[in-house]
Amino acid sequence: MITIAGAGLAGLACAHELLARGLPVTVYDRAEEIGAASASRYAGGMLAPWCERESAEEEVITLGCRALDWWARITPVHRRGTLVVAPRRDRAELRRFARRTRGFRDLDAAEITDLEPELAGRFDAGLFFDREAHLDPRRALRDLARAVAARGGEIRLGTAAPAGVDLDCTGISAPLTDLRAVRGEMAVLRSAEIRITRTLRLLHPRTPIYLVPRGEGIYMLGATMVESDHDGPPTLRALMELLGAAFALAPGFAEAEVIETGAGLRPAFPDNLPRLDWRDGTLFLNGLYRHGFLLAPAMAEAAADKIMEMRHGNPREFRTA
Ligand SMILES: Cc1cc2nc3c(=O)[nH]c(=O)nc-3n(C[C@H](O)[C@H](O)[C@H](O)COP(=O)(O)OP(=O)(O)OC[C@H]3O[C@@H](n4cnc5c(N)ncnc54)[C@H](O)[C@@H]3O)c2cc1C
């Protein structure tokens, strides 16, 4: 039996991969409900490796490309691409974004309107990353937990992990000294009038904002890379930026209802890349930063392979029988 601390993205993805290799698992999470205390609760659910290359390492593309098919076997994945736009005065931001990324085509105003009629007349130029996708993060985590249970994995909710688990996937709570929290704030809007079907990114020199459609008139807005471990509600400034961006994208959002606001802490190492660490017989998977949905599948495969290797190669370093 492999024991895993944390039924967030990393823990459940690892459980899934270990079960696929024939190893039984028990996953512990101190939250009473799947996802209730996971950073993914506030996530956009963007599967956007080409856009993320703007500020991330090449590994995010190489490892992240695999995530779309992996998630599609577990939960609905909406392959609608990402549309990146900037107000006319911030055109330089669009060119800067284009220089730092690839896998897009340039769009003019008419092409933007063809893709998203709601943006008609608002933007002269945009970039379209047609291979990108999005999913609903809360549903995805629940579907992943169901897939783990269907394969025979045990998930114990409301139960802190015992000492000395085989795999530690406790995100920002993990006892790793160089782990830091990168706060992300979000708001959820409901509008019966607005119809947007793909992820939009609105570039801005200070805070780029993204909007992800959840279906049925629900839209998630997210932003900011504030380096803080403050775990309280969003600030007025953050909400003003988020809501102002929604209005800049489509003025019809002025009549939308704000149905939720929140803030989550993304676990990150100094290089913003995830990693696997052995310490005292426990394998730690952490540092998924803002790429949990994108990188958890590849990292979980690597973690499961490592555990198989340890079981077969060096059983004394591995705690369980
Ligand atoms: C605002 C925001 C937007 C984001 N947008 C995206 C996005 O668009 N695309 C993307 O790919 N990623 C996104 N992310 C990142 C993604 O959500 C995180 O990378 C991911 O959730 C980290 O996964 P994790 O499993 O390491 O941690 P978590 O998902 O936080 O899971 C850790 C789990 O461990 C449990 N736990 C902690 N301590 C214990 C213990 N002692 N015993 C038992 N259980 C314990 C917690 O209850 C929790 O369930 C976003 C994050 C935020 C905050």
The ligand as an ORCA input file, in Angstrom:
! r2SCAN-3c Opt
* xyz 0 1
  C      -5.755     31.815     -8.478
  C      -5.120     30.561     -9.035
  C      -5.227     30.300    -10.398
  C      -4.647     29.143    -10.935
  N      -4.850     28.862    -12.254
  C      -4.302     27.743    -12.787
  C      -4.513     27.428    -14.154
  O      -5.249     28.133    -14.856
  N      -3.909     26.322    -14.679
  C      -3.112     25.518    -13.925
  O      -2.568     24.563    -14.471
  N      -2.921     25.776    -12.606
  C      -3.496     26.869    -12.021
  N      -3.316     27.156    -10.700
  C      -2.353     26.339     -9.945
  C      -2.889     25.075     -9.321
  O      -4.144     25.278     -8.716
  C      -1.853     24.611     -8.287
  O      -0.594     24.474     -8.934
  C      -2.215     23.256     -7.693
  O      -3.482     23.301     -7.078
  C      -1.164     22.798     -6.686
  O      -1.454     21.454     -6.442
  P      -0.946     20.689     -5.134
  O      -1.557     19.333     -5.175
  O       0.520     20.828     -4.999
  O      -1.580     21.518     -3.928
  P      -3.158     21.604     -3.531
  O      -3.982     21.459     -4.774
  O      -3.261     22.847     -2.742
  O      -3.371     20.322     -2.621
  C      -2.784     20.158     -1.364
  C      -3.742     19.304     -0.542
  O      -3.050     18.837      0.623
  C      -3.967     18.828      1.699
  N      -3.182     18.826      2.935
  C      -2.327     19.752      3.377
  N      -1.737     19.335      4.525
  C      -2.237     18.099      4.801
  C      -1.996     17.127      5.818
  N      -1.121     17.348      6.812
  N      -2.679     15.947      5.770
  C      -3.581     15.703      4.780
  N      -3.843     16.594      3.773
  C      -3.160     17.763      3.785
  C      -4.813     20.094      1.481
  O      -6.053     19.989      2.173
  C      -4.976     20.080     -0.047
  O      -6.149     19.392     -0.444
  C      -3.905     28.274    -10.107
  C      -3.825     28.524     -8.726
  C      -4.430     29.647     -8.185
  C      -4.348     29.900     -6.717
*
